[in-house]
Amino acid sequence: MKKLLLSFSVVSVLCGSVAFGQSTATTTPVGFISETVGAGSLTSPQLTLLSPTLTQPVVFQGTISAISGKTVTANGANWTADQFDGANGAYYVEVFSATKPGALSDIVTTATNSVTTADDLTAFASVGDTIAIRKHVTIASFFGANNTWGLGTGNDISVADEISVYNGGTPAVYWYYDGTLGGAAGWYDALGSESGSVEIMPHEGVIILRKSPGNVTIVSTGTVKTGNTLFPIVNGLNVIGTVSASGLTLDSSGLYNGTSALKASNDISTADEVLIYTGSVPADYWYYDGSLGGPAGWYDALGQLAGSTPIAAGTSFIVIRKGPAFNWSLPSPSSF
């Protein structure tokens, strides 16, 4: 089961452009992110690491009137049964305040003024804090139900471009079937199940394996999530997206904060590593603890200071975690 949150005790050539505008109906910033997926071939496929940085619009925001275990009750809510689960698609809740980063959890059931979540959120929110509800981004909403952006298709996954959605280090692979052997064209998983409605969780990175010639531009639209967000980082490999529409640097990312974040060391072999890709080429970064002299900080594998290295909006990156799991408090814009 995918997890949006860890328990409290576990504490391309890719060119992007970002544009934002202000909705006339709401104060939430809206806009688009444009990403280029580099050309590849069957014999030399190319990787591009993406992230659905922009979110679906907030469909409800209000104040928490009660929170107990996995049940969150909101002031002013007047929902119908199963409004945020079941046939209406998958939704998730965020709980947050001015002093607490946003913890996310899937909605399991909906009642008149409360939701039952997949996680116990009592450690992350209290009465008077804020609740927000959004619909999940899906394969179909991100890439287009009919393959809007023109990724390579086929009648077999071996010739189609592949989309791998990573939850931690575990990928699920999807492709667009062209319908030429019968049955409906559309997004399918590697076992042949229709998959357009599969969610891409906010923390999940997406890797495209491009086997087709020519660059493809993917344009995602949505709203800018403001405020910090908790993302799970597990032991081992993590392919991580972001919801920071203004982008981050290694220094501003909060990945290293001296406590419950990435592990620093005096050698890259024992430190946690962050891999940021340009096309199919990764660059490796780590946080030096200063114990052997010289300034502490982010460095690349060649020993050059690298704190200003960007993590661009719309991209994902890899974290190799060599310690226990923790929740990363991901900085997002406070305003736009």
N, C-alpha and C positions, 0 to 999 in steps of 0.2 A: 504494500500500500504506500502511495506517495505521501510524504509528510511535508507540510508547510512550516513546521516548527518542531524544534527539539524540546523535550521536557525541560522544565526550569532547572532540574537537578543535574542535567547534562550540559551543565552549562559549558588570407584572402588577398589575393589583392582585395582588400576590403576598404572601400572608400565610403564614407558616410556623410550625409548632410542632414541637419536637423532644422526644422522651422516650427515656430509656435505662433498661435494666435489666441485671442481671447474670445470665448464663446459669449454671444449676446444673451444667452439664457442662464448662464451660471458664471460664477467667479473662478471656476476651475479652468486652468490653462489647457488648451487643446492644440493639437498640431500633428506633424508627421515626421517620420524618420526614414530617410532613403539610404539603402545599403546596396552595394554592388557585390555580386557573387561572381568570382573570377572563373574564366573558362577552364574546362578540363577536357579529358578524353577517357575512353574506356581503358586505355593502357596507362594513362597518367591522370587519374582523377585529382581534383583540387579541393582542399578544405576551406570552408568559410565558417567562422564562429559567430552566431547571431544571438540576439536576445529580444524578446518582445517587450522592450523597455516601457513603452506606453501602455497604459492599462485601459480596460473597459471603463465606461463612466460609472461613477458612484450612483447606485439606484436608491440608496437610503443612507442618511446620516443623522444620528441623534445621540441622545445621552443615555448612558446605562443607568437603569433604575434598580436592577438587581443582577447579581452574577453569582452562580453557585455551580461548582463542578463544570460540566460542559453546557450549561444552560445560561444564555445571556438574554436578559430582558431589557427592552428599550422603551423609553418614553415616547409617546406619540405614534407608535407603530400601530398599523391596522392591516396586517397581512392576511392572506388567505393560506389555508393549509397547503404545504408543499410549493409555495410560491418561489422559493429559492432552492429547490431540489427537484429531482424527478424529471418530468417531461419538459419543464422550462429550461433545462440545462443546469450546469454546475456553477455554483456561486461560492464565494468565500467571504469571511468576515475579517475585519481588522479592528482591533481594540487599541486605543492609544490615548495619551494625554500630552500636555505640554512637557512633562518630565519623563515620559516612558515611550520608547520606540514602539512602532506598530508591530504587534504580534498578529500573525495571520493563521486562520484555520478554516478548513472546508466546512460548509454548512451541510449537516446530515438531514435534519428535518426543520420545518418551519411551522410555528403556531401563530396565533393572532398577534402577539406582541413579543415573541421570543424565538430564538433559534437555538437548536442543539448543534454543537460543533464537534469536530473530530477530536479536538484536544481540550483539556482542562485549561482554561485561560485565567483562572483566579490569581495566579502568580503575576500576571501581566496587566491586569486592569482592576478597577474598583468602581463602586457606585459613583456616578458623576463624571467618569471618563467618557470618551466618545466611542461610538460604534459606527463603522462604515461597511457597506456591503457592495461588492462588485461581482459581475459575472466573469468567469474565467475566459481568458484567451484560448482559442482552440486551433488545431491544425488548419481547419477551414477558414477561420476568421483571420489568421495570420498570413496564410499563403493563398487564400482564395478557394472557395468551394470547388471552382472549376479551374484551379491552377492559374490564377490571374496573372502571375508574373512570369509564366513561361518556363518553369523548370523542366528538365528533360523527362519525358514520359516514355512508356513502353508497355509491352504486354508481359514483361518479366522484370523482376526487380534487378536482375543482373545488368540490364541495359539502361534502366531509369536512374535519374539522380536520386540519391537517398537523403532523407532527413532523419537524423538521430536526435532524439530528445532525451537529455540526461537528467536523471534524478540522482544526485550524487555522482557516483562513477558508473551507474547502471544505465545503459542506453536502451531505448525502444526505437526501432527503425521503421520508417514509413516511406511510401513512394506513391506516385500517381499513375494509376493504371489507365491506359488509353481506350479501353473497351473493345479492342479489335478482335478479341477471342470470345466475345459474348459477355453478357452481364454488364452492369453499370460502370461507366467510367467514374473515377474518383480516387480519393485517398484511401490507401489500404496499409495494413501492417505487414510484416514479413510472413505472417501465417495466412494472409488473405482475408482478414476481417476488415470491414469498412471502418475507417478511423478518422473521418473528418471532424467528428465531435470530441475527439480526444483532447483533454486539456493540456496546455503548456503552463505549468505552475509559474508564479512570478519569479522563483529562484532558479528555474531550470534553464540551462544553456541549450542551444540548438546548434548542431553541427551539420552543415550541408556538404555532402560528397558530390561534387559536380563532375559528371562524366560526359558532358555535352559541350560542344564548341560555343564560343561567344559568351560575353558577359551578360548577366541578367541583373536587373535592378528590382529590388523588393522595397516597396513603400508601405510602411505600417502607419496607421493613424490611430489616434486615441487621446487619452487624457494624461496629463502629467501628475504623477503621484508625488505629493509633498509630504515632508516629515520623514524621520528615520524609520527603517523597516528591519525586522529581524528575519534573517535567512539562515537555514541550517547548513553548517559545514561539518561533514562527517570525516572519520579517519579514512585515509587513503585518497583516492582520486575524486575530485569534485569538478564538474563542468558547470559553472555558475553564470547566471544572467544577472542583470541589474535592473532596477527601476529608477535609476538616476538619469533623468532626461537631460541634465546639464553636463553629464559625464563626470568622471572622477580622475584623480591621479593616485598613484600608490600612496603618497603622503596623506591625501585627503580621504582615502577610502575607509579608514578605520579598521583595516584588516590587521594592523598591528597597533595595539593600544597599551601594551605592557602588562595586561592582565589576562583576560579570557579570550584573547584573539590569537593570531598566528604566532607560532613559536620562533623566537629569535635564537641565534647561536653565533659562534665565532667561525663556523664553517658551513658552507652550503649543504654539505652532505647530511648534516644533522638539523638544519633549519627547515621549516616549512617552505615550500616553493610555490611561486606564482608564475604561470606561463601565460604570456600575452602574445597572440598570434597576429602576424601580418600575412595574409594569405595562408599558405600551408606551412609557414615558417614560424616556429615559436621562439620567443626570447624568454630566458629564465631569470627570475628575480627572487631575492631573499632579503630578510632583515638581519643585518649584522648588529650584534649586541655591544660592540665596542670594547670587549674584554681583552683584546690583544693590542689595543692602542688604535688611534684614529677615531673619527667620528662614527657614532652609531647611526644607523639609518638603512634605507633601502639601497641595495646594490644589484648590479647585474652579474652574470656569471663570470665576467671578466674583471670584476672588482671596481667598476665605475659607479659612482653615486647615481641613483636612478629614481629618486623620490618623485620627480616631476613627470615620470612616464605616464602617459594617459591610458585610461580604460574608457574607450569612447562609448557614448550612448548608442544603443542598438547592437552592441557586441557582447559576447560572452568570453570568459577566460577560464583557465584551469588552476585549481588550488590542489597541491599535493600536501595533505595534512598528515603529519607524523606524530600527532598527539591525539587526545580524546576529542570527541565531537563538541562543538559549541555553537551558539547562535551569534552570527555576525550582525552587528548593528550597522546596517548599510545607510550611509547618509544620502538623503534625497533633498531636492531643493525645498527651501522653506517658502519660497515665492518665485514667481516668474513675471 
